[in-house]
């Protein structure tokens, strides 16, 4: 069984690109744990509510990029119909 992996998470939202990293067991867990742990100050700066972010992850479809290894993306919209794009990359394996 593979242990935790380091994931790099790229959020593209409202003209900005925000990068974070988190250790987790699976890609979906990484996104959920990240969304739950994003500092409130960042969410305020981004003008994004945590429940909206978690909802995009919960109801979205994490899609592997074609012809690539360990890279996924997920898109969704917030309550104001603003699109966000999450890209997840395995940066290091544990």
Gaussian input, Z-matrix of N, CA and C with variables (Angstrom, degrees):
# hf/3-21g

backbone

0 1
 N
 C     1     B1
 C     2     B2     1     A1
 N     3     B3     2     A2     1     D1
 C     4     B4     3     A3     2     D2
 C     5     B5     4     A4     3     D3
 N     6     B6     5     A5     4     D4
 C     7     B7     6     A6     5     D5
 C     8     B8     7     A7     6     D6
 N     9     B9     8     A8     7     D7
 C    10    B10     9     A9     8     D8
 C    11    B11    10    A10     9     D9
 N    12    B12    11    A11    10    D10
 C    13    B13    12    A12    11    D11
 C    14    B14    13    A13    12    D12
 N    15    B15    14    A14    13    D13
 C    16    B16    15    A15    14    D14
 C    17    B17    16    A16    15    D15
 N    18    B18    17    A17    16    D16
 C    19    B19    18    A18    17    D17
 C    20    B20    19    A19    18    D18
 N    21    B21    20    A20    19    D19
 C    22    B22    21    A21    20    D20
 C    23    B23    22    A22    21    D21
 N    24    B24    23    A23    22    D22
 C    25    B25    24    A24    23    D23
 C    26    B26    25    A25    24    D24
 N    27    B27    26    A26    25    D25
 C    28    B28    27    A27    26    D26
 C    29    B29    28    A28    27    D27
 N    30    B30    29    A29    28    D28
 C    31    B31    30    A30    29    D29
 C    32    B32    31    A31    30    D30
 N    33    B33    32    A32    31    D31
 C    34    B34    33    A33    32    D32
 C    35    B35    34    A34    33    D33
 N    36    B36    35    A35    34    D34
 C    37    B37    36    A36    35    D35
 C    38    B38    37    A37    36    D36
 N    39    B39    38    A38    37    D37
 C    40    B40    39    A39    38    D38
 C    41    B41    40    A40    39    D39
 N    42    B42    41    A41    40    D40
 C    43    B43    42    A42    41    D41
 C    44    B44    43    A43    42    D42
 N    45    B45    44    A44    43    D43
 C    46    B46    45    A45    44    D44
 C    47    B47    46    A46    45    D45
 N    48    B48    47    A47    46    D46
 C    49    B49    48    A48    47    D47
 C    50    B50    49    A49    48    D48
 N    51    B51    50    A50    49    D49
 C    52    B52    51    A51    50    D50
 C    53    B53    52    A52    51    D51
 N    54    B54    53    A53    52    D52
 C    55    B55    54    A54    53    D53
 C    56    B56    55    A55    54    D54
 N    57    B57    56    A56    55    D55
 C    58    B58    57    A57    56    D56
 C    59    B59    58    A58    57    D57
 N    60    B60    59    A59    58    D58
 C    61    B61    60    A60    59    D59
 C    62    B62    61    A61    60    D60
 N    63    B63    62    A62    61    D61
 C    64    B64    63    A63    62    D62
 C    65    B65    64    A64    63    D63
 N    66    B66    65    A65    64    D64
 C    67    B67    66    A66    65    D65
 C    68    B68    67    A67    66    D66
 N    69    B69    68    A68    67    D67
 C    70    B70    69    A69    68    D68
 C    71    B71    70    A70    69    D69
 N    72    B72    71    A71    70    D70
 C    73    B73    72    A72    71    D71
 C    74    B74    73    A73    72    D72
 N    75    B75    74    A74    73    D73
 C    76    B76    75    A75    74    D74
 C    77    B77    76    A76    75    D75
 N    78    B78    77    A77    76    D76
 C    79    B79    78    A78    77    D77
 C    80    B80    79    A79    78    D78
 N    81    B81    80    A80    79    D79
 C    82    B82    81    A81    80    D80
 C    83    B83    82    A82    81    D81
 N    84    B84    83    A83    82    D82
 C    85    B85    84    A84    83    D83
 C    86    B86    85    A85    84    D84
 N    87    B87    86    A86    85    D85
 C    88    B88    87    A87    86    D86
 C    89    B89    88    A88    87    D87
 N    90    B90    89    A89    88    D88
 C    91    B91    90    A90    89    D89
 C    92    B92    91    A91    90    D90
 N    93    B93    92    A92    91    D91
 C    94    B94    93    A93    92    D92
 C    95    B95    94    A94    93    D93
 N    96    B96    95    A95    94    D94
 C    97    B97    96    A96    95    D95
 C    98    B98    97    A97    96    D96
 N    99    B99    98    A98    97    D97
 C   100   B100    99    A99    98    D98
 C   101   B101   100   A100    99    D99
 N   102   B102   101   A101   100   D100
 C   103   B103   102   A102   101   D101
 C   104   B104   103   A103   102   D102
 N   105   B105   104   A104   103   D103
 C   106   B106   105   A105   104   D104
 C   107   B107   106   A106   105   D105
 N   108   B108   107   A107   106   D106
 C   109   B109   108   A108   107   D107
 C   110   B110   109   A109   108   D108
 N   111   B111   110   A110   109   D109
 C   112   B112   111   A111   110   D110
 C   113   B113   112   A112   111   D111
 N   114   B114   113   A113   112   D112
 C   115   B115   114   A114   113   D113
 C   116   B116   115   A115   114   D114
 N   117   B117   116   A116   115   D115
 C   118   B118   117   A117   116   D116
 C   119   B119   118   A118   117   D117
 N   120   B120   119   A119   118   D118
 C   121   B121   120   A120   119   D119
 C   122   B122   121   A121   120   D120
 N   123   B123   122   A122   121   D121
 C   124   B124   123   A123   122   D122
 C   125   B125   124   A124   123   D123
 N   126   B126   125   A125   124   D124
 C   127   B127   126   A126   125   D125
 C   128   B128   127   A127   126   D126
 N   129   B129   128   A128   127   D127
 C   130   B130   129   A129   128   D128
 C   131   B131   130   A130   129   D129
 N   132   B132   131   A131   130   D130
 C   133   B133   132   A132   131   D131
 C   134   B134   133   A133   132   D132
 N   135   B135   134   A134   133   D133
 C   136   B136   135   A135   134   D134
 C   137   B137   136   A136   135   D135
 N   138   B138   137   A137   136   D136
 C   139   B139   138   A138   137   D137
 C   140   B140   139   A139   138   D138
 N   141   B141   140   A140   139   D139
 C   142   B142   141   A141   140   D140
 C   143   B143   142   A142   141   D141
 N   144   B144   143   A143   142   D142
 C   145   B145   144   A144   143   D143
 C   146   B146   145   A145   144   D144
 N   147   B147   146   A146   145   D145
 C   148   B148   147   A147   146   D146
 C   149   B149   148   A148   147   D147
 N   150   B150   149   A149   148   D148
 C   151   B151   150   A150   149   D149
 C   152   B152   151   A151   150   D150
 N   153   B153   152   A152   151   D151
 C   154   B154   153   A153   152   D152
 C   155   B155   154   A154   153   D153
 N   156   B156   155   A155   154   D154
 C   157   B157   156   A156   155   D155
 C   158   B158   157   A157   156   D156
 N   159   B159   158   A158   157   D157
 C   160   B160   159   A159   158   D158
 C   161   B161   160   A160   159   D159
 N   162   B162   161   A161   160   D160
 C   163   B163   162   A162   161   D161
 C   164   B164   163   A163   162   D162
 N   165   B165   164   A164   163   D163
 C   166   B166   165   A165   164   D164
 C   167   B167   166   A166   165   D165
 N   168   B168   167   A167   166   D166
 C   169   B169   168   A168   167   D167
 C   170   B170   169   A169   168   D168
 N   171   B171   170   A170   169   D169
 C   172   B172   171   A171   170   D170
 C   173   B173   172   A172   171   D171
 N   174   B174   173   A173   172   D172
 C   175   B175   174   A174   173   D173
 C   176   B176   175   A175   174   D174
 N   177   B177   176   A176   175   D175
 C   178   B178   177   A177   176   D176
 C   179   B179   178   A178   177   D177
 N   180   B180   179   A179   178   D178
 C   181   B181   180   A180   179   D179
 C   182   B182   181   A181   180   D180
 N   183   B183   182   A182   181   D181
 C   184   B184   183   A183   182   D182
 C   185   B185   184   A184   183   D183
 N   186   B186   185   A185   184   D184
 C   187   B187   186   A186   185   D185
 C   188   B188   187   A187   186   D186
 N   189   B189   188   A188   187   D187
 C   190   B190   189   A189   188   D188
 C   191   B191   190   A190   189   D189
 N   192   B192   191   A191   190   D190
 C   193   B193   192   A192   191   D191
 C   194   B194   193   A193   192   D192
 N   195   B195   194   A194   193   D193
 C   196   B196   195   A195   194   D194
 C   197   B197   196   A196   195   D195
 N   198   B198   197   A197   196   D196
 C   199   B199   198   A198   197   D197
 C   200   B200   199   A199   198   D198
 N   201   B201   200   A200   199   D199
 C   202   B202   201   A201   200   D200
 C   203   B203   202   A202   201   D201
 N   204   B204   203   A203   202   D202
 C   205   B205   204   A204   203   D203
 C   206   B206   205   A205   204   D204
 N   207   B207   206   A206   205   D205
 C   208   B208   207   A207   206   D206
 C   209   B209   208   A208   207   D207
 N   210   B210   209   A209   208   D208
 C   211   B211   210   A210   209   D209
 C   212   B212   211   A211   210   D210
 N   213   B213   212   A212   211   D211
 C   214   B214   213   A213   212   D212
 C   215   B215   214   A214   213   D213
 N   216   B216   215   A215   214   D214
 C   217   B217   216   A216   215   D215
 C   218   B218   217   A217   216   D216
 N   219   B219   218   A218   217   D217
 C   220   B220   219   A219   218   D218
 C   221   B221   220   A220   219   D219
 N   222   B222   221   A221   220   D220
 C   223   B223   222   A222   221   D221
 C   224   B224   223   A223   222   D222
 N   225   B225   224   A224   223   D223
 C   226   B226   225   A225   224   D224
 C   227   B227   226   A226   225   D225
 N   228   B228   227   A227   226   D226
 C   229   B229   228   A228   227   D227
 C   230   B230   229   A229   228   D228
 N   231   B231   230   A230   229   D229
 C   232   B232   231   A231   230   D230
 C   233   B233   232   A232   231   D231
 N   234   B234   233   A233   232   D232
 C   235   B235   234   A234   233   D233
 C   236   B236   235   A235   234   D234
 N   237   B237   236   A236   235   D235
 C   238   B238   237   A237   236   D236
 C   239   B239   238   A238   237   D237
 N   240   B240   239   A239   238   D238
 C   241   B241   240   A240   239   D239
 C   242   B242   241   A241   240   D240
 N   243   B243   242   A242   241   D241
 C   244   B244   243   A243   242   D242
 C   245   B245   244   A244   243   D243
 N   246   B246   245   A245   244   D244
 C   247   B247   246   A246   245   D245
 C   248   B248   247   A247   246   D246
 N   249   B249   248   A248   247   D247
 C   250   B250   249   A249   248   D248
 C   251   B251   250   A250   249   D249
 N   252   B252   251   A251   250   D250
 C   253   B253   252   A252   251   D251
 C   254   B254   253   A253   252   D252
 N   255   B255   254   A254   253   D253
 C   256   B256   255   A255   254   D254
 C   257   B257   256   A256   255   D255
 N   258   B258   257   A257   256   D256
 C   259   B259   258   A258   257   D257
 C   260   B260   259   A259   258   D258
 N   261   B261   260   A260   259   D259
 C   262   B262   261   A261   260   D260
 C   263   B263   262   A262   261   D261
 N   264   B264   263   A263   262   D262
 C   265   B265   264   A264   263   D263
 C   266   B266   265   A265   264   D264
 N   267   B267   266   A266   265   D265
 C   268   B268   267   A267   266   D266
 C   269   B269   268   A268   267   D267
 N   270   B270   269   A269   268   D268
 C   271   B271   270   A270   269   D269
 C   272   B272   271   A271   270   D270
 N   273   B273   272   A272   271   D271
 C   274   B274   273   A273   272   D272
 C   275   B275   274   A274   273   D273
 N   276   B276   275   A275   274   D274
 C   277   B277   276   A276   275   D275
 C   278   B278   277   A277   276   D276
 N   279   B279   278   A278   277   D277
 C   280   B280   279   A279   278   D278
 C   281   B281   280   A280   279   D279

   B1=1.4589
   B2=1.5281
   B3=1.3252
   B4=1.4599
   B5=1.5200
   B6=1.3354
   B7=1.4503
   B8=1.5167
   B9=1.2943
   B10=1.4594
   B11=1.5207
   B12=1.3154
   B13=1.4528
   B14=1.5258
   B15=1.3039
   B16=1.4536
   B17=1.5161
   B18=1.3181
   B19=1.4600
   B20=1.5232
   B21=1.3159
   B22=1.4604
   B23=1.5170
   B24=1.3281
   B25=1.4599
   B26=1.5227
   B27=1.3194
   B28=1.4555
   B29=1.5233
   B30=1.3062
   B31=1.4575
   B32=1.5202
   B33=1.3228
   B34=1.4615
   B35=1.5175
   B36=1.3533
   B37=1.4578
   B38=1.5170
   B39=1.3152
   B40=1.4647
   B41=1.5286
   B42=1.3177
   B43=1.4578
   B44=1.5086
   B45=1.3339
   B46=1.4573
   B47=1.5186
   B48=1.3163
   B49=1.4580
   B50=1.5197
   B51=1.3370
   B52=1.4614
   B53=1.5226
   B54=1.3218
   B55=1.4626
   B56=1.5213
   B57=1.3268
   B58=1.4625
   B59=1.5212
   B60=1.3159
   B61=1.4668
   B62=1.5203
   B63=1.3318
   B64=1.4498
   B65=1.5268
   B66=1.3171
   B67=1.4568
   B68=1.5160
   B69=1.3313
   B70=1.4535
   B71=1.5235
   B72=1.3384
   B73=1.4605
   B74=1.5256
   B75=1.3422
   B76=1.4609
   B77=1.5313
   B78=1.3188
   B79=1.4590
   B80=1.5326
   B81=1.3282
   B82=1.4559
   B83=1.5259
   B84=1.3263
   B85=1.4668
   B86=1.5200
   B87=1.3180
   B88=1.4678
   B89=1.5228
   B90=1.3222
   B91=1.4626
   B92=1.5206
   B93=1.3261
   B94=1.4604
   B95=1.5274
   B96=1.3233
   B97=1.4674
   B98=1.5227
   B99=1.3267
   B100=1.4648
   B101=1.5243
   B102=1.3418
   B103=1.4691
   B104=1.5244
   B105=1.3229
   B106=1.4669
   B107=1.5188
   B108=1.3257
   B109=1.4665
   B110=1.5263
   B111=1.3331
   B112=1.4717
   B113=1.5261
   B114=1.3205
   B115=1.4676
   B116=1.5343
   B117=1.3122
   B118=1.4679
   B119=1.5181
   B120=1.3330
   B121=1.4610
   B122=1.5337
   B123=1.3411
   B124=1.4646
   B125=1.5268
   B126=1.3274
   B127=1.4645
   B128=1.5264
   B129=1.3294
   B130=1.4666
   B131=1.5281
   B132=1.3363
   B133=1.4624
   B134=1.5201
   B135=1.3206
   B136=1.4612
   B137=1.5231
   B138=1.3454
   B139=1.4617
   B140=1.5307
   B141=1.3335
   B142=1.4597
   B143=1.5249
   B144=1.3072
   B145=1.4709
   B146=1.5264
   B147=1.3287
   B148=1.4647
   B149=1.5385
   B150=1.3469
   B151=1.4757
   B152=1.5260
   B153=1.3423
   B154=1.4662
   B155=1.5249
   B156=1.3145
   B157=1.4569
   B158=1.5293
   B159=1.3170
   B160=1.4650
   B161=1.5278
   B162=1.3212
   B163=1.4581
   B164=1.5325
   B165=1.3322
   B166=1.4699
   B167=1.5271
   B168=1.3230
   B169=1.4664
   B170=1.5267
   B171=1.3300
   B172=1.4595
   B173=1.5243
   B174=1.3213
   B175=1.4598
   B176=1.5303
   B177=1.3146
   B178=1.4523
   B179=1.5168
   B180=1.2894
   B181=1.4526
   B182=1.5243
   B183=1.3091
   B184=1.4595
   B185=1.5282
   B186=1.3263
   B187=1.4599
   B188=1.5211
   B189=1.3428
   B190=1.4679
   B191=1.5214
   B192=1.3237
   B193=1.4643
   B194=1.5244
   B195=1.3106
   B196=1.4637
   B197=1.5229
   B198=1.3020
   B199=1.4648
   B200=1.5248
   B201=1.3269
   B202=1.4652
   B203=1.5243
   B204=1.3105
   B205=1.4591
   B206=1.5247
   B207=1.3224
   B208=1.4679
   B209=1.5263
   B210=1.3451
   B211=1.4643
   B212=1.5267
   B213=1.3406
   B214=1.4558
   B215=1.5248
   B216=1.3216
   B217=1.4609
   B218=1.5234
   B219=1.3009
   B220=1.4528
   B221=1.5222
   B222=1.3269
   B223=1.4606
   B224=1.5185
   B225=1.3115
   B226=1.4582
   B227=1.5059
   B228=1.3271
   B229=1.4616
   B230=1.5189
   B231=1.3287
   B232=1.4599
   B233=1.5281
   B234=1.3168
   B235=1.4593
   B236=1.5135
   B237=1.3282
   B238=1.4660
   B239=1.5250
   B240=1.3164
   B241=1.4668
   B242=1.5231
   B243=1.3304
   B244=1.4702
   B245=1.5238
   B246=1.3229
   B247=1.4560
   B248=1.5190
   B249=1.3303
   B250=1.4589
   B251=1.5110
   B252=1.3208
   B253=1.4564
   B254=1.5154
   B255=1.3195
   B256=1.4581
   B257=1.5234
   B258=1.3104
   B259=1.4609
   B260=1.5166
   B261=1.3048
   B262=1.4542
   B263=1.5328
   B264=1.3309
   B265=1.4627
   B266=1.5156
   B267=1.3401
   B268=1.4576
   B269=1.5313
   B270=1.3232
   B271=1.4427
   B272=1.5306
   B273=1.3370
   B274=1.4643
   B275=1.5179
   B276=1.3124
   B277=1.4608
   B278=1.5142
   B279=1.3388
   B280=1.4603
   B281=1.4988
   A1=109.52
   A2=115.91
   A3=121.00
   A4=108.94
   A5=115.90
   A6=120.39
   A7=111.00
   A8=114.29
   A9=119.38
   A10=110.02
   A11=113.81
   A12=121.42
   A13=108.32
   A14=115.73
   A15=120.50
   A16=108.08
   A17=115.86
   A18=122.43
   A19=109.47
   A20=116.51
   A21=122.02
   A22=106.52
   A23=115.87
   A24=121.97
   A25=108.19
   A26=115.60
   A27=122.44
   A28=107.72
   A29=116.64
   A30=122.21
   A31=108.52
   A32=116.29
   A33=121.10
   A34=106.49
   A35=114.76
   A36=119.53
   A37=109.64
   A38=116.49
   A39=123.45
   A40=113.03
   A41=116.41
   A42=121.36
   A43=115.34
   A44=117.80
   A45=120.74
   A46=111.37
   A47=115.34
   A48=122.03
   A49=107.22
   A50=116.52
   A51=122.87
   A52=107.90
   A53=116.00
   A54=121.09
   A55=109.71
   A56=115.51
   A57=122.26
   A58=108.64
   A59=115.91
   A60=121.04
   A61=108.95
   A62=115.26
   A63=120.83
   A64=109.13
   A65=116.59
   A66=122.56
   A67=108.87
   A68=116.34
   A69=120.35
   A70=110.01
   A71=115.29
   A72=120.70
   A73=113.29
   A74=117.04
   A75=120.47
   A76=109.62
   A77=117.45
   A78=119.83
   A79=113.18
   A80=117.46
   A81=120.19
   A82=111.58
   A83=116.45
   A84=119.55
   A85=110.37
   A86=117.15
   A87=120.62
   A88=110.33
   A89=117.48
   A90=120.11
   A91=111.92
   A92=116.65
   A93=120.60
   A94=111.11
   A95=116.87
   A96=120.68
   A97=110.87
   A98=116.46
   A99=120.65
   A100=110.40
   A101=116.59
   A102=120.50
   A103=111.37
   A104=116.36
   A105=120.38
   A106=112.24
   A107=116.83
   A108=120.03
   A109=114.57
   A110=117.54
   A111=119.63
   A112=108.15
   A113=118.06
   A114=119.73
   A115=111.67
   A116=115.34
   A117=121.02
   A118=111.83
   A119=116.42
   A120=120.27
   A121=111.19
   A122=116.08
   A123=119.97
   A124=110.38
   A125=116.28
   A126=120.03
   A127=110.85
   A128=116.84
   A129=121.00
   A130=109.64
   A131=117.00
   A132=121.09
   A133=110.82
   A134=117.23
   A135=121.89
   A136=112.26
   A137=116.83
   A138=122.20
   A139=110.13
   A140=114.58
   A141=122.14
   A142=108.30
   A143=116.27
   A144=121.01
   A145=109.89
   A146=115.20
   A147=120.37
   A148=111.90
   A149=119.32
   A150=117.83
   A151=113.38
   A152=117.27
   A153=120.12
   A154=110.67
   A155=115.74
   A156=120.82
   A157=110.87
   A158=116.17
   A159=120.34
   A160=111.31
   A161=116.67
   A162=120.81
   A163=111.52
   A164=116.44
   A165=120.10
   A166=109.40
   A167=116.67
   A168=120.59
   A169=110.79
   A170=116.36
   A171=120.35
   A172=112.48
   A173=116.49
   A174=120.42
   A175=113.70
   A176=116.40
   A177=120.18
   A178=111.33
   A179=114.73
   A180=121.29
   A181=108.51
   A182=115.75
   A183=121.79
   A184=107.61
   A185=116.53
   A186=122.25
   A187=109.99
   A188=117.47
   A189=118.66
   A190=110.10
   A191=116.88
   A192=120.50
   A193=108.93
   A194=116.01
   A195=122.03
   A196=110.54
   A197=115.46
   A198=123.22
   A199=113.40
   A200=117.04
   A201=121.53
   A202=108.44
   A203=116.70
   A204=121.94
   A205=108.71
   A206=116.23
   A207=123.10
   A208=114.15
   A209=116.79
   A210=122.13
   A211=108.15
   A212=115.69
   A213=122.01
   A214=109.70
   A215=116.14
   A216=119.56
   A217=109.05
   A218=114.34
   A219=122.74
   A220=106.71
   A221=116.76
   A222=120.33
   A223=109.73
   A224=114.72
   A225=120.95
   A226=109.56
   A227=115.13
   A228=121.13
   A229=109.61
   A230=115.02
   A231=119.88
   A232=109.46
   A233=116.71
   A234=121.90
   A235=113.94
   A236=117.71
   A237=122.38
   A238=111.86
   A239=116.51
   A240=123.23
   A241=112.66
   A242=115.99
   A243=121.61
   A244=107.55
   A245=116.81
   A246=120.90
   A247=111.14
   A248=115.23
   A249=120.06
   A250=108.63
   A251=114.85
   A252=122.44
   A253=107.86
   A254=116.24
   A255=122.72
   A256=108.41
   A257=116.43
   A258=121.41
   A259=106.87
   A260=116.09
   A261=123.01
   A262=108.38
   A263=116.75
   A264=122.03
   A265=108.79
   A266=116.39
   A267=119.27
   A268=106.65
   A269=115.77
   A270=121.18
   A271=111.63
   A272=116.13
   A273=121.02
   A274=108.23
   A275=115.91
   A276=120.36
   A277=109.46
   A278=113.72
   A279=119.65
   A280=112.36
   D1=132.97
   D2=177.87
   D3=-76.78
   D4=137.41
   D5=176.88
   D6=-79.92
   D7=-162.50
   D8=179.46
   D9=-63.93
   D10=147.85
   D11=178.01
   D12=-120.70
   D13=153.54
   D14=175.06
   D15=-88.21
   D16=121.81
   D17=178.57
   D18=-109.67
   D19=136.62
   D20=169.73
   D21=-99.10
   D22=131.58
   D23=-177.81
   D24=-117.46
   D25=127.02
   D26=178.69
   D27=-113.72
   D28=120.76
   D29=175.93
   D30=-107.86
   D31=122.74
   D32=173.77
   D33=-110.35
   D34=119.08
   D35=-171.75
   D36=-156.97
   D37=128.40
   D38=176.76
   D39=51.07
   D40=42.91
   D41=175.90
   D42=83.45
   D43=0.72
   D44=179.43
   D45=-115.72
   D46=156.54
   D47=174.28
   D48=-121.41
   D49=125.99
   D50=-175.59
   D51=-123.99
   D52=133.32
   D53=-173.42
   D54=-120.82
   D55=133.20
   D56=177.64
   D57=-136.96
   D58=167.06
   D59=173.31
   D60=-135.23
   D61=148.59
   D62=179.59
   D63=-153.37
   D64=146.38
   D65=174.13
   D66=-93.69
   D67=131.98
   D68=-179.85
   D69=-159.26
   D70=170.07
   D71=-178.39
   D72=-84.41
   D73=-36.16
   D74=-177.24
   D75=-134.65
   D76=161.01
   D77=178.73
   D78=-59.24
   D79=-44.94
   D80=-178.98
   D81=-65.63
   D82=-41.09
   D83=175.86
   D84=-62.19
   D85=-38.93
   D86=179.50
   D87=-59.83
   D88=-46.77
   D89=179.84
   D90=-64.30
   D91=-43.13
   D92=-179.11
   D93=-65.62
   D94=-45.01
   D95=178.42
   D96=-63.76
   D97=-40.83
   D98=178.55
   D99=-61.91
   D100=-50.10
   D101=-178.22
   D102=-60.51
   D103=-33.77
   D104=179.23
   D105=-74.50
   D106=-21.50
   D107=-174.80
   D108=-109.09
   D109=-1.43
   D110=177.72
   D111=-58.59
   D112=128.74
   D113=179.46
   D114=-58.29
   D115=140.95
   D116=179.57
   D117=-56.13
   D118=-34.62
   D119=179.86
   D120=-61.74
   D121=-37.90
   D122=178.00
   D123=-66.29
   D124=-44.47
   D125=179.87
   D126=-60.38
   D127=-39.82
   D128=178.16
   D129=-64.27
   D130=-44.54
   D131=178.67
   D132=-60.65
   D133=-41.02
   D134=-178.65
   D135=-77.92
   D136=-12.50
   D137=-174.98
   D138=60.23
   D139=47.75
   D140=-177.19
   D141=-132.74
   D142=137.14
   D143=178.79
   D144=-95.07
   D145=140.78
   D146=-178.99
   D147=-55.74
   D148=-45.44
   D149=179.33
   D150=-58.97
   D151=-34.17
   D152=177.23
   D153=-66.11
   D154=-43.81
   D155=179.78
   D156=-63.04
   D157=-46.01
   D158=178.92
   D159=-64.35
   D160=-35.92
   D161=178.90
   D162=-65.78
   D163=-41.91
   D164=177.43
   D165=-58.65
   D166=-42.80
   D167=-179.09
   D168=-69.20
   D169=-43.11
   D170=-177.23
   D171=-64.99
   D172=-42.58
   D173=-174.04
   D174=-98.57
   D175=-7.13
   D176=179.04
   D177=-82.15
   D178=176.53
   D179=179.24
   D180=-119.86
   D181=116.53
   D182=178.83
   D183=-78.31
   D184=113.50
   D185=-171.26
   D186=-111.63
   D187=127.38
   D188=174.24
   D189=-70.28
   D190=141.43
   D191=177.93
   D192=-73.07
   D193=136.25
   D194=-178.08
   D195=-61.49
   D196=137.23
   D197=176.02
   D198=61.55
   D199=24.11
   D200=177.75
   D201=-129.43
   D202=157.12
   D203=-179.73
   D204=-113.36
   D205=132.27
   D206=174.04
   D207=62.14
   D208=36.15
   D209=174.66
   D210=-134.37
   D211=129.71
   D212=179.97
   D213=-131.58
   D214=160.70
   D215=172.44
   D216=-138.72
   D217=160.32
   D218=179.86
   D219=-150.44
   D220=134.05
   D221=177.64
   D222=-122.56
   D223=158.38
   D224=176.95
   D225=-170.51
   D226=-177.82
   D227=177.76
   D228=-127.92
   D229=150.02
   D230=177.33
   D231=-87.51
   D232=-172.75
   D233=-179.03
   D234=-65.97
   D235=-17.72
   D236=177.96
   D237=-100.37
   D238=13.30
   D239=179.28
   D240=65.32
   D241=26.45
   D242=173.86
   D243=-87.96
   D244=131.46
   D245=-179.12
   D246=-78.70
   D247=143.56
   D248=170.79
   D249=-130.57
   D250=148.53
   D251=179.94
   D252=-125.76
   D253=126.19
   D254=175.07
   D255=-110.65
   D256=128.84
   D257=174.27
   D258=-119.87
   D259=133.71
   D260=-174.96
   D261=-123.30
   D262=129.79
   D263=-177.46
   D264=-130.94
   D265=131.23
   D266=171.78
   D267=-72.46
   D268=117.87
   D269=-176.22
   D270=-94.64
   D271=-35.04
   D272=178.16
   D273=-155.12
   D274=142.90
   D275=177.36
   D276=-98.41
   D277=142.64
   D278=-178.93
   D279=-84.55

